[in-house]
Amino acid sequence: MNIQFLGAARTVTGSMHLVSVNGTKILLDCGMFQGKRAESYEKNRNFAFDPASIDAVILSHSHIDHAGNLPNLVKNGYRGPIYATSATRDLCNIMLYDSAYIQMRDVEFVNKRRQKKHESLVQPLYDVMDVTAAMSQFIGINYNQQIQVADGVNLKFLDAGHILGSAVTVLEVEEKGNRRNIGFTGDLGRKNAPIIRDPQPIGSVDVLISESTYGGKLHDPVTGMKDSLCNVLRQTSDRGGKVIVPSFSVGRTQEIVYLLSELFDEGRLPVVPIYVDSPLAVNASDIFRMHTECFDQETLNHLHANEDPFGFNRLTYVRSVDESKKLNEMHSPCVIISASGMCEGGRIVHHLANNIENPNNTVLIVGYQAQHTLGRRIVEKQPEVSIFGEVHKLNAEVVVLNSFSAHAGQDELVEYIQSADQSRLKKLFLVHGEIEQIDKLSAKLKDSHATEEICIPRSGEKFEV
C-alpha cells in the first residue's frame, strides 16, 4: 500500500491524497488550490493522475479547499462514488454550485479584457452541469457507520468537530494478510466550540495523516470568544463605526450569528443592526437547521426551547445585489458579515473597498488568511492594500480573534494525536499547513514522543506504508 500526497503538502489549500491498495485507488479529498490566480488555475485544471483510474473518493468535509475540485474530477472522467456524511453532501450541493457560478462570472470578466487585447479566452474549471453530475455520485453515510468502499478496505467516519458534517476518516485495510488502520483528520476542530460536537478521539490507527494549519500557534480559549466579540462590537459602536467581518459562509458565519443571538438575549450589546450579506450563508443556515444530529447539547436545548439560534429580530439576511449595495450607503453603526472568508472574492471585497479607509470602522478577522490573499495583507496591517486594482489606505482598526478558529491549535493537535493508541501509531504525516507551522508542530510532537516517525511530505511525494 502507498500514499501519494498531491495537495495541501507544505501548504494549506488543495487537500488531495491518493491511497493505492489491493489494486484500487482511493482519493482522500479533492480540494481546490487557492492562491495567485494563474497558478491556482493551472494547479486545479491538471490532475497528476487519470481521473477515470480512481475507484472511490472519500470526502472529509465541504469546504472548497477540500471539495472544490470534485466537479472537475467528474468532468475529466471520474465515475465512481463520493463518500461523505449526509450533512457534507447537502452543504456541497450549495457550495459547489456557488463555486461554479463564481467561476463563470470571473471568466466572463477576464475574457472581456482578454478579448480587447486579442488574447486567447479562458474557460472555467467546471460549470453547473458538471456540479450536477458530481452530486449524483455522492453517497451519504452516518458517523460511526462502517462500510466497504473497496476490496479489503472498510471506511468509518468520526466527528471532526470542524464544521457541520466534518469527518475524521478511518480506513481499515487488509492487504496480503496484514491489517492496518489509516487515519485522516481532514480539518480538526476544537473542544467546546459553538453549535457542533467536539472532535471524536481517533482510537487505534497505525498511520495518521494530520492537518497542521495552526501547528505553531496557541489559540485563545474558546470560552472567551463571546466576550471578545462583545468588546469589539461595543467599542466600534461607541465611536460610530461599522464592524466588517470577512467570514466563511459555512461554519464561521453560523457560529458568529449564534453568539450574537446569545449576546442580544443577555442584553450585552448595543442596539445595532446585523447583516449577513451572503446568499450562500443564507442557504447554509437552512441546511444547519436540517442536520440537528450534528449539534451539541447546548444548541439542541436552544431548539427545544423553540428558539432559532440562526435568526433573531436584529438580524437581516441579505440576498440581492441591490440590498447589498445599499449597505454601503449606511453611515450609522452596524455589523456586516460577508464572504469570502479570505477576502479574495464575493461581496466582502466591495464592503472593504467602501469602509476600510474610515478609522471609526473595524475589520474583524475571525478565520485563517492564506498567503497572497487580501485577508492576509489586512492581518499584516499593510498601510495600503489594492482592491479591484485601486489602492486603499488601511485606516480602519484591524482586530484578529483567533479564538474563533475552527482549526485546532498546537496544543489541541498534540492532544488529539496523543489520544491515538500509541502502541500502534507508527507513522505520522503532517499536511495542510505552511512549512513554518508544520516544523513547529513536528518539533513539539518529537519532544512529547507522540509517534515513532514524523513525515512532512512534498507535493507529489509517495510513501510505502
C-alpha positions as a printed Julia matrix, in Angstrom:
465×3 Matrix{Float64}:
   0.0     0.0     0.0
   1.21    3.5    -0.71
   0.03    7.06   -0.11
   0.82    9.89   -2.53
   0.36   13.47   -1.36
  -0.96   15.56   -4.24
  -2.31   18.65   -2.49
  -2.06   20.57    0.78
   1.53   19.35    1.07
   3.57   22.09    2.76
   0.73   24.46    2.01
  -2.8    24.95    3.35
  -5.16   24.56    0.39
  -5.95   21.95   -2.25
  -6.3    18.9     0.02
  -5.81   15.7    -2.01
  -4.15   12.39   -1.04
  -4.14    9.19   -3.11
  -4.2     5.79   -1.35
  -3.33    2.78   -3.55
  -4.1    -0.64   -2.07
  -5.11   -4.06   -3.41
  -5.07   -2.73   -6.95
  -7.56    0.04   -6.19
  -7.09    3.8    -5.92
  -8.87    5.83   -3.25
  -8.73    9.62   -3.24
  -8.96   11.39    0.13
 -10.46   14.82   -0.64
 -10.38   16.65   -3.96
  -9.83   20.24   -2.92
  -9.3    23.41   -4.86
  -5.91   25.12   -4.54
  -6.36   28.79   -3.61
  -3.69   31.43   -4.2
  -2.43   33.52   -7.09
  -4.98   33.37   -9.91
  -2.8    31.99  -12.74
  -1.02   29.46  -10.53
  -4.3    28.29   -9.0
  -5.95   27.81  -12.37
  -3.14   25.6   -13.67
  -2.86   23.53  -10.49
  -6.59   22.92  -10.31
  -7.03   22.21  -14.01
  -4.37   19.48  -14.27
  -4.56   16.28  -12.21
  -1.45   14.21  -11.52
  -3.41   11.07  -12.44
  -6.12    9.93  -14.81
  -9.42   10.73  -13.02
 -11.01    7.68  -14.67
  -8.48    5.45  -12.85
  -9.81    6.39   -9.4
 -12.12    3.82   -7.77
 -13.52    5.86   -4.85
 -13.4     9.34   -3.35
 -13.72    9.93    0.38
 -14.54   13.5     1.38
 -13.7    14.9     4.82
 -15.95   17.99    4.61
 -17.49   20.57    2.32
 -15.02   23.47    2.41
 -13.84   24.38   -1.08
 -10.16   23.66   -0.34
 -11.22   20.06    0.36
 -14.17   19.52   -2.01
 -13.99   22.29   -4.59
 -12.38   20.37   -7.45
 -14.76   17.4    -7.41
 -16.82   18.6   -10.4
 -13.6    18.96  -12.4
 -12.66   15.39  -11.44
 -16.03   14.17  -12.73
 -15.76   16.35  -15.83
 -12.47   14.61  -16.65
 -13.77   11.06  -16.33
 -14.31   10.02  -12.71
 -17.45    7.87  -12.45
 -17.17    6.26   -9.01
 -18.8     7.02   -5.64
 -18.08   10.08   -3.49
 -18.45    9.09    0.17
 -19.3    11.83    2.67
 -21.54   12.44    5.66
 -25.1    13.44    4.8
 -24.53   16.99    6.08
 -21.4    17.33    3.94
 -23.33   16.12    0.89
 -26.07   18.7     1.47
 -23.58   21.53    2.0
 -21.67   20.54   -1.14
 -24.96   20.75   -3.03
 -24.97   24.53   -2.46
 -21.24   25.24   -2.22
 -20.19   23.56   -5.46
 -22.95   25.27   -7.44
 -21.86   28.55   -5.89
 -18.27   27.82   -6.91
 -19.37   27.15  -10.49
 -21.36   30.39  -10.67
 -18.41   32.4    -9.31
 -16.05   30.84  -11.85
 -18.42   31.58  -14.72
 -18.74   35.24  -13.65
 -14.98   35.59  -13.16
 -14.23   34.04  -16.56
 -16.73   36.36  -18.24
 -14.99   39.37  -16.66
 -11.48   38.14  -17.53
 -12.42   37.24  -21.1
 -13.75   40.73  -21.79
 -10.28   42.07  -21.02
  -8.52   39.32  -22.94
 -10.73   39.85  -25.97
  -9.8    43.53  -26.11
  -6.13   42.54  -26.09
  -6.73   39.84  -28.72
  -5.6    37.16  -26.26
  -6.93   33.59  -26.11
 -10.02   33.15  -23.97
 -10.09   31.04  -20.79
 -12.67   28.51  -19.62
 -13.97   27.84  -16.09
 -12.7    24.69  -14.41
 -16.28   23.42  -14.47
 -19.86   24.59  -14.9
 -23.19   23.84  -13.22
 -23.75   20.73  -15.36
 -20.51   19.26  -14.02
 -21.7    20.0   -10.48
 -24.98   18.23  -11.16
 -23.07   15.18  -12.41
 -20.8    15.19   -9.36
 -23.7    15.46   -6.9
 -25.32   12.38   -8.46
 -22.27   10.36   -7.36
 -22.46   11.3    -3.65
 -23.24    8.61   -1.1
 -24.14    9.91    2.34
 -23.17    7.81    5.37
 -23.56    8.33    9.11
 -20.89    8.88   11.71
 -19.58    5.6    13.23
 -21.14    3.54   10.41
 -18.68    1.13    8.78
 -19.0     0.31    5.07
 -16.79   -1.4     2.49
 -15.5     1.04   -0.14
 -13.0    -1.19   -1.98
 -11.56   -4.7    -1.9
 -10.18   -5.15    1.61
 -10.94   -1.55    2.64
 -13.62   -0.51    5.15
 -14.48    3.12    5.91
 -15.72    4.72    9.11
 -16.34    8.45    9.75
 -15.81   10.04   13.14
 -16.95   13.57   14.03
 -14.07   16.03   13.39
 -15.8    18.94   15.17
 -14.64   21.4    12.47
 -17.85   22.37   10.65
 -21.25   20.78   10.18
 -20.71   17.26    8.82
 -16.91   17.32    9.0
 -15.33   13.91    9.48
 -12.17   12.17   10.54
 -11.66    9.27    8.15
 -10.58    5.85    9.41
  -9.74    3.19    6.81
  -9.45   -0.42    7.98
  -7.23   -2.07    5.38
  -6.49   -5.77    4.84
  -3.68   -6.42    2.34
  -1.8    -9.68    1.84
  -2.97  -10.98    5.2
  -1.93   -7.82    7.07
  -4.38   -5.47    8.78
  -3.66   -1.78    9.2
  -5.75    1.24   10.12
  -5.15    4.52    8.3
  -6.48    7.76    9.81
  -7.0    11.15    8.17
  -8.09   14.12   10.28
  -9.33   16.29    7.43
  -9.61   19.6     9.26
  -9.74   19.06   13.0
 -11.95   21.25   15.18
 -11.77   22.38   18.78
 -13.43   21.35   22.01
 -16.31   23.44   23.35
 -16.88   25.33   20.07
 -20.45   26.59   19.49
 -23.14   24.54   17.71
 -21.33   21.29   16.8
 -19.93   18.47   18.9
 -16.32   18.07   19.99
 -13.9    16.01   17.86
 -14.13   12.26   18.46
 -10.88   10.51   19.5
  -9.44    8.53   16.61
  -8.61    5.4    18.6
  -6.28    2.77   17.12
  -4.5     3.69   13.88
  -1.13    2.6    12.52
  -0.75    5.57   10.19
  -2.2     9.05   10.7
  -2.43   11.95    8.22
  -2.97   15.1    10.27
  -3.65   18.7     9.39
  -1.27   21.31   10.86
  -2.8    24.67    9.9
  -2.06   26.18   13.31
   0.71   23.77   14.26
   2.85   26.55   15.69
   0.17   28.66   17.38
  -1.87   28.52   20.56
  -5.4    29.85   20.22
  -7.18   31.97   22.77
  -9.64   29.83   24.76
 -12.96   29.09   23.06
 -14.7    30.12   26.26
 -13.56   33.74   25.73
 -14.8    34.19   22.18
 -18.19   35.62   23.15
 -16.68   38.25   25.46
 -14.11   39.23   22.8
 -16.83   39.62   20.18
 -18.89   41.72   22.55
 -15.98   44.08   23.29
 -15.22   44.68   19.6
 -18.84   45.49   18.78
 -19.3    47.82   21.75
 -16.08   49.75   21.14
 -16.75   50.2    17.43
 -20.35   51.21   18.01
 -19.3    53.77   20.65
 -17.17   55.58   18.06
 -19.92   55.42   15.44
 -18.28   52.83   13.2
 -19.19   49.67   11.34
 -17.8    46.21   12.05
 -16.91   44.44    8.79
 -16.46   40.69    9.23
 -15.0    38.6     6.38
 -16.36   35.17    7.15
 -16.64   31.76    5.54
 -20.28   31.22    4.59
 -20.35   27.74    6.09
 -19.46   27.24    9.73
 -17.93   30.53   10.83
 -20.9    32.71    9.89
 -23.32   30.43   11.77
 -21.05   30.49   14.85
 -20.94   34.29   14.9
 -24.69   34.58   14.42
 -25.24   32.06   17.23
 -23.06   34.05   19.65
 -24.63   37.37   18.66
 -28.03   35.86   19.39
 -26.86   34.91   22.87
 -25.31   38.34   23.5
 -28.51   40.11   22.48
 -30.57   37.8    24.68
 -28.26   38.66   27.57
 -28.67   42.4    26.92
 -24.93   42.93   26.48
 -24.87   44.52   23.02
 -25.92   47.97   21.81
 -28.96   48.21   19.56
 -27.31   47.94   16.15
 -28.5    46.06   13.06
 -26.7    42.88   11.96
 -26.49   41.93    8.28
 -25.38   38.6     6.84
 -24.58   39.56    3.25
 -24.0    36.21    1.6
 -26.62   34.19   -0.3
 -24.53   31.08    0.3
 -24.56   31.7     4.06
 -28.35   32.06    3.95
 -28.71   28.69    2.23
 -26.1    27.1     4.51
 -28.01   28.25    7.59
 -31.08   26.46    6.26
 -29.01   23.27    5.94
 -27.73   23.68    9.51
 -31.35   23.61   10.66
 -31.82   20.31    8.79
 -28.95   18.48   10.5
 -29.58   18.62   14.2
 -27.81   15.24   14.52
 -24.55   17.22   14.35
 -25.43   19.68   17.15
 -24.07   19.7    20.68
 -26.42   19.57   23.65
 -26.46   23.34   24.26
 -27.65   24.05   20.72
 -30.25   21.31   20.94
 -31.56   22.93   24.13
 -32.0    26.2    22.2
 -34.01   24.38   19.56
 -36.13   22.53   22.11
 -36.99   25.89   23.67
 -38.39   26.96   20.28
 -35.57   29.43   19.74
 -33.85   29.77   16.36
 -30.11   30.14   17.01
 -29.54   31.32   13.42
 -32.1    34.13   13.33
 -33.25   36.85   15.71
 -35.06   40.17   15.42
 -31.97   42.31   14.81
 -30.56   40.03   12.14
 -31.16   40.51    8.41
 -30.09   38.01    5.75
 -29.25   39.86    2.52
 -29.82   38.04   -0.75
 -30.0    40.54   -3.6
 -27.16   42.61   -5.05
 -29.22   45.79   -4.7
 -29.74   45.16   -0.96
 -26.01   44.55   -0.62
 -25.15   47.85   -2.33
 -27.49   49.75   -0.01
 -25.39   48.65    2.98
 -22.56   50.81    1.67
 -24.83   53.85    1.8
 -25.32   53.4     5.55
 -23.27   55.62    7.84
 -24.6    54.53   11.23
 -23.14   51.69   13.34
 -23.89   48.18   12.14
 -22.31   44.76   11.68
 -21.81   43.34    8.18
 -20.82   39.67    7.92
 -19.94   38.68    4.37
 -17.97   36.2     2.28
 -15.44   35.22    1.14
 -13.54   34.5     4.32
 -10.12   35.3     2.85
 -11.41   38.44    1.06
 -10.48   37.08   -2.37
 -13.91   37.41   -3.92
 -17.57   37.89   -3.2
 -19.41   40.79   -1.62
 -16.94   41.3     1.24
 -14.46   42.86   -1.19
 -16.92   45.65   -2.01
 -17.61   46.27    1.69
 -13.88   46.51    2.4
 -13.36   48.91   -0.51
 -16.11   51.17    0.86
 -15.19   51.02    4.55
 -11.51   50.25    5.01
 -10.34   53.89    4.93
 -12.61   55.05    7.78
 -10.73   54.94   11.14
 -14.04   54.59   13.02
 -14.65   51.2    11.41
 -13.27   47.81   12.41
 -12.28   44.89   10.19
 -12.79   41.84   12.37
 -10.78   38.8    11.25
 -12.16   35.51   12.58
 -10.53   32.93   10.3
  -7.31   31.76    8.69
  -5.9    34.01    5.97
  -3.7    32.2     3.44
  -0.6    33.65    1.84
  -1.07   36.05   -1.1
  -4.68   36.88   -0.14
  -6.18   40.29    0.62
  -7.14   38.94    4.03
  -3.5    38.15    4.85
  -2.42   41.67    3.81
  -5.08   43.11    6.12
  -3.94   40.9     9.0
  -0.38   42.1     8.4
  -1.77   45.66    8.63
  -0.1    46.82    5.48
  -0.57   50.63    5.24
  -2.11   50.33    1.79
  -3.89   47.46    0.05
  -5.07   47.02   -3.52
  -8.77   46.28   -4.05
 -10.13   45.95   -7.58
  -6.87   47.42   -8.86
  -7.18   50.57   -6.75
  -5.01   51.45   -3.75
  -6.85   51.97   -0.45
  -5.36   53.2     2.81
  -5.9    50.77    5.66
  -7.16   53.24    8.26
  -9.8    51.02    9.87
  -8.89   49.19   13.04
  -7.95   45.54   12.42
  -8.83   43.04   15.15
  -7.91   39.36   14.91
  -9.83   36.97   17.16
  -8.16   33.58   16.81
 -10.47   32.13   19.45
 -12.94   31.78   16.56
 -10.67   29.47   14.62
 -12.4    26.24   13.61
  -8.97   24.57   13.42
  -7.26   23.01   16.41
  -4.26   24.95   17.74
  -0.88   23.41   18.5
  -1.79   22.13   21.97
  -5.08   20.71   20.69
  -3.39   18.95   17.76
  -0.79   17.41   20.07
  -3.5    16.27   22.48
  -5.51   14.71   19.66
  -2.54   12.87   18.17
  -1.51   11.63   21.61
  -5.06   10.33   22.16
  -4.41    7.73   19.46
  -3.29    4.31   20.64
   0.44    4.99   21.0
   1.28    1.28   20.91
   0.01    1.16   17.3
   0.74    4.59   15.84
   3.96    4.13   13.86
   3.91    6.87   11.23
   2.51   10.39   11.2
   2.2    12.59    8.1
   1.74   16.33    8.63
  -0.16   18.15    5.86
  -2.4    21.17    5.34
  -0.05   23.76    6.82
   2.6    26.25    5.86
   6.04   24.81    6.44
   6.8    27.08    9.4
   3.68   25.82   11.2
   4.43   22.19   10.32
   8.01   22.41   11.59
   6.89   23.83   14.92
   4.27   21.12   15.37
   6.76   18.42   14.39
   9.26   19.67   16.97
   6.58   19.73   19.67
   5.47   16.19   18.83
   9.06   14.92   18.9
   9.52   16.44   22.35
   6.41   14.62   23.53
   7.41   11.32   21.85
   3.97   11.17   20.22
   4.97    8.72   17.48
   7.94    6.81   16.1
   8.18    8.58   12.73
   7.02   12.02   11.57
   6.98   12.78    7.83
   6.47   16.13    6.13
   5.62   15.18    2.53
   6.29   17.35   -0.51
   3.75   17.7    -3.27
   3.72   14.54   -5.39
   5.79   12.52   -2.91
   4.79    8.86   -2.47
   5.3     6.7     0.63
   5.04    2.93    1.17
   3.21    2.06    4.37
